[in-house]
Amino acid sequence: MASPSSPITLKNPIFFTSFPHNIFKTKPKTLILTTKIKTCSIICSTSCTSVNSSTTQQNLKQNQTLVSDNKREEEKALVKEEGKAALEVEEEVNLREIWREVQGCNNWEGLLDPMNNHLRREIIRYGEFAQACYDSFDFDPHSKYCGSCKYHPSDFFPNLDLNLHKGYTITRYLYATSNINLPNFFQRSKLSSIWSQHANWMGYVAVATNEEEVARLGRRDIVIAWRGTVTYLEWIYDLKDILCSANFGDDPLIKIELGFHDLYTKKEDSCKFSSFSAREQVLAEVKRLLEYYGTGEEGHEISITVTGHSLGAALALVSAYDIAELNLNHIPEKNYKVPISVFSFSGPRVGNLRFKERCEELGLKVLRVVNVHDKVPSVPGIFTNEKFQFQKYIEETTSFPWSYAHVGVELALDHKKSPFLKQTKDLGCAHNLEALLHLVDGYHGKEEGGEKKFCLVTKRDIALVNKSCDFLRSDYHVPPCWRQDENKGMVKNEDGRWILPDRPRLEPHQPEDITHHLQKVIGKFNDGDPKPTITVKRLGQN
């Protein structure tokens, strides 16, 4: 086992850079656990006066503009001041001391109302892991790399300017076959000569490798981040709402939605990126990392955190359940069970009531962050769901195929409470991840008659809300959908011609590596019989 100060080299170093990792240089910050939070009131007023003189009207308009500008500046200053006030010291606690509670060991009891600032920052941080999947995905059908990730794993986080995530190293990219019935989810290039027509980049596995970050977190964190839906809502129409047996364990009554199951378990043998299913890729990588970090003598505890937005949230829950059901998070050498937490953003229902019950039996901790005006969390299972009194009876007696139940604890936010957002009926805005993280930043809990006053706490830029939508009030002069590659990635070559440069080569998975660790996964079963959809290839097999 490598010492904490030595370079880390895993058994499959494809995605590990040979040069030293970027160091997270800031010292561990002391965050604040508050029980008393000030609130702010936003004052907005307009007036309209009829005056006969046109000159007087012009002067009034100018004065109103000045007053409006002043009020906007006062509003910004007030929000900043109140945000600082929310961090007043009543009880100082380091994150490393309460990380288990923040990860949900007590189902986040007492941390959501009022919102604990450690939890607030962690929700935002894991949301940014999920947002990174959108920001790095090439969804331009005119690009020869459409359907792939724009960045090499070694410079993934620096390219996205995610300073708080540089303490992590990406160890595996995840891919899924696009040859399933979700046409509005997958992106395909019109040029097939460069990137595969059969695979889409789906996310990544990363691990905290920087020792300062590990010390700040209080454990070594393994993150699995799943990409959601670039086209936001269209994929809903692809869902058949049909349940199928998960077949990850021994109980055939545990069922999940068929489209999610296919996306997670299907493969394409002719494609080097999806010759192993997304399931096989993630299980093999988790096994590898736990084997490497869990059996050493470094003394750090380990956590597994799975995150995703929209359809990515569904995959996050499915994969977390899979890991727990197969007992991969158990480290027998230390008789230690690694806690698994899911930070789900705007996720749909995934499985039936028995699936929900089994997740609870396995100790899976799920925090679902939703916007109450978002339609995606209400599907599938519009008519028969966890709110229906006789759901359990219907499932057990009739095998009703459209019965769904949400898993975990819900944090319900309302975008109408934010003074920064305009009123809109655009469903894409209500489903937007950046807007949801903005709401987390300003949420402080409930009070009689609704929520407490919205008040930003962290320094997260409100301009991020408009990264891929038009949700901010026009007062803030932030253009909609502003994030895009400069010149769509085109650059001038030495001859002065505009070209699309080649990207760093993304290596496919090494079959022998995944095969090796999948064999160990299968070996955990006493009967030696591999579970359905886990098929181990012989070396050299196509």
C-alpha positions as CSV (number, residue, x, y, z in Angstrom):
1,M,0.0,0.0,0.0
2,A,1.4,3.4,-1.0
3,S,2.2,5.8,1.8
4,P,0.0,8.9,2.0
5,S,2.8,11.1,0.6
6,S,3.8,8.8,-2.3
7,P,2.2,9.0,-5.8
8,I,-0.8,6.7,-6.1
9,T,-0.8,4.1,-8.9
10,L,-3.7,1.7,-9.2
11,K,-3.6,-1.7,-10.9
12,N,-5.3,-0.3,-14.0
13,P,-3.5,3.1,-14.4
14,I,-5.1,4.0,-17.8
15,F,-7.0,6.9,-16.4
16,F,-4.4,7.9,-13.8
17,T,-2.0,10.5,-15.0
18,S,1.7,9.8,-14.8
19,F,2.5,13.3,-13.6
20,P,1.7,14.3,-9.9
21,H,-1.9,15.0,-9.1
22,N,-3.2,18.5,-8.8
23,I,-2.9,19.4,-5.1
24,F,-5.9,20.8,-3.3
25,K,-3.9,23.5,-1.6
26,T,-6.4,25.3,0.6
27,K,-6.4,24.3,4.2
28,P,-9.4,22.5,5.6
29,K,-12.1,25.0,6.3
30,T,-14.1,25.1,9.5
31,L,-17.8,25.1,8.4
32,I,-20.5,26.2,10.7
33,L,-23.4,24.3,12.2
34,T,-26.1,26.8,13.0
35,T,-29.3,26.5,14.8
36,K,-30.4,30.1,14.4
37,I,-30.4,31.7,11.0
38,K,-31.3,35.3,10.1
39,T,-33.6,35.9,7.2
40,C,-33.7,38.6,4.7
41,S,-36.5,40.4,3.1
42,I,-36.3,41.6,-0.5
43,I,-38.0,44.9,-1.2
44,C,-39.2,45.5,-4.7
45,S,-41.6,48.2,-5.6
46,T,-42.6,50.1,-8.7
47,S,-44.8,53.1,-9.2
48,C,-46.6,54.6,-12.1
49,T,-47.8,58.2,-12.2
50,S,-49.7,60.0,-15.0
51,V,-48.3,63.4,-15.8
52,N,-49.4,65.6,-18.7
53,S,-46.0,67.1,-19.4
54,S,-43.8,64.9,-21.6
55,T,-40.7,66.4,-20.0
56,T,-41.9,65.6,-16.6
57,Q,-42.6,62.0,-17.7
58,Q,-39.1,61.6,-19.0
59,N,-37.6,62.9,-15.8
60,L,-39.8,60.5,-13.8
61,K,-38.7,57.6,-15.9
62,Q,-35.1,58.5,-15.3
63,N,-35.7,58.9,-11.6
64,Q,-37.5,55.5,-11.5
65,T,-34.6,53.9,-13.3
66,L,-32.1,55.3,-10.8
67,V,-34.3,54.2,-7.9
68,S,-34.6,50.7,-9.5
69,D,-30.9,50.4,-10.0
70,N,-30.3,51.5,-6.4
71,K,-32.7,49.0,-5.1
72,R,-31.1,46.2,-7.1
73,E,-27.7,47.2,-5.6
74,E,-29.3,47.3,-2.1
75,E,-30.9,43.9,-2.8
76,K,-27.5,42.4,-3.7
77,A,-25.8,43.9,-0.7
78,L,-28.6,42.7,1.6
79,V,-28.4,39.2,0.3
80,K,-24.7,39.1,0.7
81,E,-24.9,40.5,4.3
82,E,-27.6,38.1,5.3
83,G,-25.7,35.2,3.8
84,K,-22.7,36.1,6.0
85,A,-25.1,36.4,9.0
86,A,-26.3,32.8,8.3
87,L,-22.7,31.6,9.1
88,E,-22.5,33.2,12.5
89,V,-20.8,31.0,15.0
90,E,-23.0,29.3,17.5
91,E,-21.3,25.9,17.4
92,E,-18.2,25.2,15.4
93,V,-17.9,21.7,14.0
94,N,-15.6,20.3,11.3
95,L,-17.1,18.3,8.5
96,R,-14.8,15.3,9.3
97,E,-16.5,15.1,12.7
98,I,-20.1,14.7,11.4
99,W,-19.6,13.3,7.9
100,R,-21.7,10.2,8.7
101,E,-24.7,12.4,9.7
102,V,-24.1,14.5,6.5
103,Q,-24.1,11.3,4.5
104,G,-27.4,10.3,6.0
105,C,-26.7,7.7,8.7
106,N,-29.7,9.2,10.6
107,N,-31.7,9.9,7.5
108,W,-30.7,13.6,7.7
109,E,-32.8,14.1,10.8
110,G,-32.4,17.6,12.2
111,L,-30.2,18.7,9.3
112,L,-32.8,19.8,6.8
113,D,-34.9,22.2,8.9
114,P,-33.2,24.4,9.5
115,M,-30.7,23.6,6.7
116,N,-27.3,22.6,8.1
117,N,-24.5,24.4,6.3
118,H,-22.3,21.4,6.1
119,L,-25.1,19.5,4.4
120,R,-25.9,22.5,2.2
121,R,-22.3,22.6,0.8
122,E,-22.2,18.9,0.3
123,I,-25.4,18.8,-1.6
124,I,-24.1,21.5,-3.8
125,R,-20.8,19.8,-4.2
126,Y,-22.3,16.5,-5.3
127,G,-24.7,18.3,-7.5
128,E,-21.7,19.9,-9.2
129,F,-20.3,16.4,-9.8
130,A,-23.5,15.6,-11.7
131,Q,-23.5,19.0,-13.5
132,A,-20.0,18.2,-14.7
133,C,-21.5,15.4,-16.7
134,Y,-23.6,17.9,-18.7
135,D,-20.8,20.4,-19.1
136,S,-18.3,17.9,-20.5
137,F,-20.7,15.9,-22.8
138,D,-20.5,16.6,-26.5
139,F,-24.1,16.6,-27.7
140,D,-23.5,18.5,-31.0
141,P,-24.7,16.2,-33.8
142,H,-22.4,18.0,-36.2
143,S,-19.3,17.1,-34.1
144,K,-17.3,14.0,-35.0
145,Y,-17.1,13.3,-31.3
146,C,-20.8,13.6,-30.6
147,G,-21.8,11.2,-27.8
148,S,-18.4,11.3,-26.1
149,C,-16.8,13.3,-23.3
150,K,-14.9,16.4,-24.4
151,Y,-12.1,16.0,-21.9
152,H,-9.5,13.4,-20.9
153,P,-9.9,12.1,-17.3
154,S,-6.6,13.6,-16.3
155,D,-7.7,17.2,-16.9
156,F,-11.5,16.8,-16.5
157,F,-12.0,18.9,-13.4
158,P,-9.5,21.7,-14.3
159,N,-11.2,22.1,-17.6
160,L,-14.5,22.7,-15.8
161,D,-13.0,25.0,-13.3
162,L,-14.2,22.9,-10.4
163,N,-11.7,23.9,-7.8
164,L,-13.4,22.1,-4.9
165,H,-13.3,18.8,-6.9
166,K,-9.6,18.8,-7.7
167,G,-8.9,16.6,-4.7
168,Y,-10.5,13.8,-6.7
169,T,-9.0,11.7,-9.5
170,I,-11.2,10.1,-12.1
171,T,-10.4,6.4,-12.4
172,R,-13.0,5.2,-14.9
173,Y,-15.3,6.6,-17.5
174,L,-18.7,4.9,-17.9
175,Y,-20.4,4.1,-21.2
176,A,-23.7,2.6,-22.2
177,T,-24.9,1.2,-25.5
178,S,-27.2,3.5,-27.4
179,N,-28.9,0.5,-29.1
180,I,-31.9,0.6,-26.7
181,N,-35.3,2.2,-27.0
182,L,-34.5,5.6,-25.5
183,P,-34.1,7.7,-28.7
184,N,-34.5,11.1,-27.1
185,F,-31.7,10.3,-24.6
186,F,-28.8,9.2,-26.7
187,Q,-26.8,11.6,-29.0
188,R,-25.3,10.3,-32.2
189,S,-22.8,12.0,-34.5
190,K,-23.6,12.4,-38.2
191,L,-20.0,11.3,-38.8
192,S,-19.3,7.8,-37.7
193,S,-15.6,7.6,-38.6
194,I,-14.3,8.9,-35.3
195,W,-16.7,8.1,-32.4
196,S,-18.8,5.0,-32.0
197,Q,-22.4,5.0,-33.2
198,H,-23.1,2.4,-30.5
199,A,-21.9,4.1,-27.3
200,N,-22.6,7.2,-25.3
201,W,-20.5,8.5,-22.5
202,M,-22.6,8.2,-19.3
203,G,-20.5,9.5,-16.4
204,Y,-17.5,8.5,-14.3
205,V,-16.1,7.0,-11.2
206,A,-13.7,9.2,-9.1
207,V,-11.9,8.8,-5.8
208,A,-10.5,11.4,-3.3
209,T,-6.8,11.0,-3.7
210,N,-5.5,14.3,-2.3
211,E,-4.6,13.8,1.4
212,E,-5.8,17.2,2.5
213,E,-9.2,16.6,0.9
214,V,-9.3,13.2,2.6
215,A,-8.6,14.8,5.9
216,R,-11.2,17.5,5.3
217,L,-13.9,15.0,4.4
218,G,-12.9,12.6,7.3
219,R,-12.8,9.6,4.9
220,R,-11.8,8.6,1.4
221,D,-14.8,9.2,-0.8
222,I,-15.6,7.2,-3.9
223,V,-18.0,9.1,-6.2
224,I,-20.1,7.7,-9.0
225,A,-21.6,10.4,-11.2
226,W,-24.2,9.6,-13.9
227,R,-25.1,11.8,-16.8
228,G,-28.7,12.9,-17.1
229,T,-30.7,14.1,-20.1
230,V,-29.4,16.8,-22.3
231,T,-32.8,17.2,-23.9
232,Y,-34.4,17.5,-20.4
233,L,-38.0,16.3,-20.8
234,E,-38.3,14.5,-24.1
235,W,-37.0,11.2,-22.7
236,I,-40.1,10.9,-20.5
237,Y,-42.1,10.1,-23.6
238,D,-39.8,7.1,-24.3
239,L,-40.6,5.4,-21.0
240,K,-43.0,2.5,-21.2
241,D,-43.6,2.6,-17.4
242,I,-43.4,-1.2,-17.5
243,L,-41.7,-2.8,-14.5
244,C,-39.4,-5.8,-14.9
245,S,-37.6,-7.9,-12.3
246,A,-34.2,-6.4,-11.4
247,N,-32.5,-9.8,-11.0
248,F,-29.7,-8.3,-9.0
249,G,-30.6,-10.5,-6.0
250,D,-32.8,-13.5,-5.2
251,D,-36.1,-11.7,-4.9
252,P,-38.0,-11.7,-8.2
253,L,-40.6,-9.3,-6.7
254,I,-38.1,-6.4,-6.7
255,K,-38.8,-4.6,-9.9
256,I,-37.5,-1.5,-11.7
257,E,-38.6,0.4,-14.8
258,L,-37.7,-1.5,-18.0
259,G,-35.9,1.5,-19.7
260,F,-33.7,2.1,-16.7
261,H,-32.9,-1.6,-16.5
262,D,-32.0,-1.8,-20.2
263,L,-29.8,1.3,-20.0
264,Y,-27.9,-0.1,-17.0
265,T,-27.5,-3.7,-18.2
266,K,-27.4,-3.9,-22.0
267,K,-24.2,-4.1,-24.0
268,E,-23.0,-4.0,-27.6
269,D,-20.3,-6.7,-28.3
270,S,-19.2,-4.9,-31.5
271,C,-18.3,-1.7,-29.7
272,K,-15.1,-1.5,-27.7
273,F,-16.6,1.2,-25.4
274,S,-19.8,-0.7,-24.6
275,S,-18.8,-4.3,-24.9
276,F,-19.3,-4.4,-21.1
277,S,-22.6,-3.0,-19.8
278,A,-22.7,0.1,-17.6
279,R,-23.5,-2.3,-14.8
280,E,-20.4,-4.4,-15.3
281,Q,-18.2,-1.4,-15.7
282,V,-19.3,0.3,-12.4
283,L,-19.3,-3.0,-10.4
284,A,-15.8,-3.9,-11.5
285,E,-14.5,-0.4,-10.7
286,V,-16.0,-0.3,-7.3
287,K,-14.6,-3.7,-6.5
288,R,-11.2,-2.6,-7.7
289,L,-11.1,0.6,-5.6
290,L,-12.5,-1.1,-2.5
291,E,-9.9,-3.8,-2.9
292,Y,-7.1,-1.3,-3.2
293,Y,-8.1,1.2,-0.6
294,G,-10.1,-1.0,1.8
295,T,-7.5,-3.7,2.5
296,G,-4.5,-1.4,3.2
297,E,-3.3,0.0,6.5
298,E,-3.7,3.7,5.8
299,G,-6.5,4.0,8.4
300,H,-9.0,6.0,6.4
301,E,-12.6,5.1,6.4
302,I,-14.3,4.9,3.0
303,S,-17.6,6.1,1.7
304,I,-19.5,5.5,-1.6
305,T,-21.5,8.5,-2.9
306,V,-23.6,8.1,-6.0
307,T,-25.1,11.2,-7.7
308,G,-27.0,12.1,-10.8
309,H,-29.7,14.4,-12.2
310,S,-32.9,13.5,-14.0
311,L,-32.4,10.1,-15.7
312,G,-28.9,10.1,-14.2
313,A,-30.6,10.2,-10.7
314,A,-32.5,7.0,-11.7
315,L,-29.2,5.3,-12.7
316,A,-27.6,6.5,-9.4
317,L,-30.3,4.8,-7.4
318,V,-30.2,1.6,-9.5
319,S,-26.4,1.3,-9.2
320,A,-26.3,2.1,-5.5
321,Y,-28.9,-0.6,-4.9
322,D,-27.0,-3.0,-7.0
323,I,-23.7,-2.5,-5.1
324,A,-25.6,-2.9,-1.8
325,E,-27.5,-6.0,-2.9
326,L,-24.3,-7.7,-4.0
327,N,-22.7,-6.7,-0.7
328,L,-19.8,-5.2,-2.6
329,N,-19.5,-2.6,0.1
330,H,-18.5,-5.1,2.7
331,I,-14.8,-5.3,3.4
332,P,-14.3,-8.7,5.1
333,E,-10.6,-8.1,6.0
334,K,-11.7,-5.3,8.3
335,N,-15.3,-6.5,8.9
336,Y,-16.4,-3.0,7.8
337,K,-19.4,-2.1,5.7
338,V,-18.8,1.0,3.6
339,P,-21.8,3.4,3.8
340,I,-23.6,4.1,0.5
341,S,-25.3,7.4,0.0
342,V,-27.3,8.7,-3.0
343,F,-27.7,12.4,-3.7
344,S,-30.5,12.4,-6.2
345,F,-31.5,15.6,-8.1
346,S,-34.9,15.8,-9.9
347,G,-35.1,12.1,-10.2
348,P,-38.1,10.0,-11.4
349,R,-39.5,7.0,-9.6
350,V,-37.4,4.0,-10.3
351,G,-39.0,0.8,-8.9
352,N,-41.9,-0.7,-7.1
353,L,-42.7,-0.6,-3.4
354,R,-40.7,-3.8,-2.8
355,F,-37.7,-2.1,-4.4
356,K,-38.1,0.8,-2.0
357,E,-38.4,-1.6,1.0
358,R,-35.3,-3.6,-0.1
359,C,-33.3,-0.4,-0.4
360,E,-34.2,0.5,3.2
361,E,-33.4,-3.1,4.4
362,L,-29.9,-2.7,2.9
363,G,-29.3,0.5,4.7
364,L,-29.1,2.6,1.5
365,K,-29.4,6.3,2.3
366,V,-31.1,8.5,-0.4
367,L,-31.6,12.2,-0.3
368,R,-33.9,13.4,-3.1
369,V,-33.6,17.1,-4.0
370,V,-36.6,18.3,-6.1
371,N,-38.3,21.4,-7.3
372,V,-42.0,21.2,-6.4
373,H,-42.9,22.6,-9.8
374,D,-40.9,19.9,-11.7
375,K,-42.9,17.2,-13.4
376,V,-40.2,14.6,-13.7
377,P,-40.3,13.4,-10.0
378,S,-44.0,12.7,-10.4
379,V,-43.4,10.0,-13.0
380,P,-43.7,7.1,-13.5
381,G,-46.5,5.8,-11.3
382,I,-48.8,8.8,-11.6
383,F,-51.8,6.9,-10.3
384,T,-50.3,4.2,-8.1
385,N,-47.4,5.3,-6.0
386,E,-46.1,5.6,-2.4
387,K,-48.9,8.1,-1.6
388,F,-51.6,5.5,-2.5
389,Q,-53.0,3.9,0.7
390,F,-53.5,0.4,-0.8
391,Q,-50.3,0.2,-2.9
392,K,-48.9,-2.7,-0.9
393,Y,-52.1,-4.7,-1.2
394,I,-52.3,-4.1,-5.0
395,E,-48.7,-5.2,-5.6
396,E,-49.0,-8.3,-3.5
397,T,-52.3,-9.5,-4.8
398,T,-52.5,-8.4,-8.4
399,S,-48.9,-7.9,-9.6
400,F,-49.9,-4.5,-10.9
401,P,-47.2,-3.5,-13.5
402,W,-47.4,0.2,-13.0
403,S,-46.9,0.6,-9.3
404,Y,-43.9,2.8,-8.3
405,A,-42.5,4.3,-5.1
406,H,-39.9,6.9,-4.3
407,V,-37.0,5.9,-2.1
408,G,-35.4,8.0,0.7
409,V,-35.9,11.4,2.2
410,E,-37.2,14.3,0.1
411,L,-35.9,17.9,0.2
412,A,-38.6,19.8,-1.7
413,L,-37.7,23.3,-2.8
414,D,-39.8,26.0,-4.5
415,H,-38.3,28.2,-7.2
416,K,-41.0,30.8,-6.6
417,K,-39.3,31.6,-3.3
418,S,-36.1,32.9,-4.9
419,P,-36.1,36.6,-5.7
420,F,-33.5,36.0,-8.4
421,L,-35.7,33.9,-10.6
422,K,-38.4,35.0,-12.9
423,Q,-41.9,33.5,-13.0
424,T,-42.1,31.1,-15.9
425,K,-44.1,28.1,-17.1
426,D,-41.1,26.6,-18.8
427,L,-40.8,23.0,-17.6
428,G,-37.2,22.9,-18.5
429,C,-36.4,25.7,-16.1
430,A,-38.2,23.9,-13.3
431,H,-36.1,20.8,-14.1
432,N,-32.7,22.6,-14.4
433,L,-29.9,21.3,-12.2
434,E,-28.1,24.6,-11.8
435,A,-31.4,26.3,-10.7
436,L,-31.9,23.5,-8.2
437,L,-28.4,24.1,-6.7
438,H,-29.3,27.8,-6.5
439,L,-32.4,26.9,-4.5
440,V,-30.3,24.7,-2.1
441,D,-28.0,27.7,-1.5
442,G,-30.8,29.9,-0.4
443,Y,-33.0,27.4,1.5
444,H,-33.2,27.6,5.3
445,G,-36.2,25.5,6.2
446,K,-39.9,25.7,6.8
447,E,-42.0,28.0,8.9
448,E,-45.7,28.4,9.5
449,G,-47.3,29.1,6.2
450,G,-44.4,28.1,4.0
451,E,-40.6,28.4,3.7
452,K,-38.4,30.8,5.6
453,K,-37.1,33.8,3.6
454,F,-34.8,32.8,0.7
455,C,-31.2,33.9,1.5
456,L,-28.0,32.8,-0.2
457,V,-25.3,31.5,2.1
458,T,-22.4,30.4,-0.1
459,K,-20.6,32.5,-2.7
460,R,-22.0,30.4,-5.6
461,D,-22.5,32.7,-8.6
462,I,-26.2,33.2,-9.6
463,A,-25.1,33.6,-13.2
464,L,-24.7,29.8,-13.2
465,V,-28.5,29.5,-13.2
466,N,-28.6,30.7,-16.8
467,K,-25.9,28.4,-18.0
468,S,-28.3,26.3,-20.0
469,C,-31.7,28.0,-19.6
470,D,-33.4,31.4,-19.3
471,F,-34.5,31.6,-15.6
472,L,-32.8,34.6,-14.0
473,R,-34.6,37.9,-13.8
474,S,-33.6,40.3,-16.6
475,D,-32.4,42.7,-13.9
476,Y,-29.2,40.8,-13.6
477,H,-28.2,41.1,-17.3
478,V,-27.1,37.5,-17.6
479,P,-27.8,36.1,-21.1
480,P,-29.7,32.8,-21.4
481,C,-27.9,29.6,-22.3
482,W,-24.6,31.4,-22.1
483,R,-22.3,28.3,-21.7
484,Q,-20.9,27.2,-25.0
485,D,-17.5,26.3,-26.4
486,E,-15.7,29.2,-28.0
487,N,-16.2,29.1,-31.8
488,K,-17.8,25.7,-31.2
489,G,-14.3,24.3,-30.6
490,M,-12.9,25.5,-33.9
491,V,-9.3,26.9,-33.9
492,K,-6.9,28.3,-36.5
493,N,-4.1,26.1,-37.7
494,E,-0.7,27.2,-38.8
495,D,-2.0,27.9,-42.3
496,G,-4.6,30.2,-40.9
497,R,-7.5,27.8,-41.7
498,W,-10.2,27.1,-39.2
499,I,-10.3,23.4,-38.1
500,L,-11.7,21.2,-35.4
501,P,-8.6,19.9,-33.6
502,D,-8.3,16.3,-32.6
503,R,-9.0,15.5,-29.0
504,P,-6.9,13.4,-26.7
505,R,-7.5,9.8,-27.4
506,L,-9.9,8.1,-24.9
507,E,-8.8,4.5,-24.3
508,P,-11.5,1.9,-24.1
509,H,-11.7,-0.4,-21.1
510,Q,-9.2,-3.2,-20.8
511,P,-11.2,-6.4,-21.0
512,E,-8.8,-8.3,-18.8
513,D,-9.1,-5.7,-16.1
514,I,-13.0,-5.7,-16.0
515,T,-13.1,-9.5,-16.4
516,H,-10.7,-10.0,-13.5
517,H,-12.7,-7.9,-11.1
518,L,-16.1,-9.2,-12.3
519,Q,-14.9,-12.7,-11.5
520,K,-14.2,-11.5,-8.0
521,V,-17.7,-10.0,-7.8
522,I,-19.2,-13.3,-9.0
523,G,-17.0,-15.2,-6.5
524,K,-18.8,-13.4,-3.6
525,F,-21.8,-15.7,-4.1
526,N,-21.8,-18.9,-2.2
527,D,-23.4,-20.9,-4.9
528,G,-20.9,-19.7,-7.5
529,D,-23.7,-19.0,-10.0
530,P,-23.3,-15.6,-11.6
531,K,-26.3,-13.3,-11.4
532,P,-28.2,-12.4,-14.6
533,T,-26.6,-9.8,-16.9
534,I,-23.2,-10.3,-15.4
535,T,-21.3,-12.2,-18.1
536,V,-17.5,-12.6,-17.8
537,K,-15.6,-12.7,-21.1
538,R,-12.6,-14.8,-21.7
539,L,-9.5,-12.9,-22.5
540,G,-9.2,-12.2,-26.2
541,Q,-12.9,-12.6,-26.8
542,N,-14.5,-9.9,-28.9
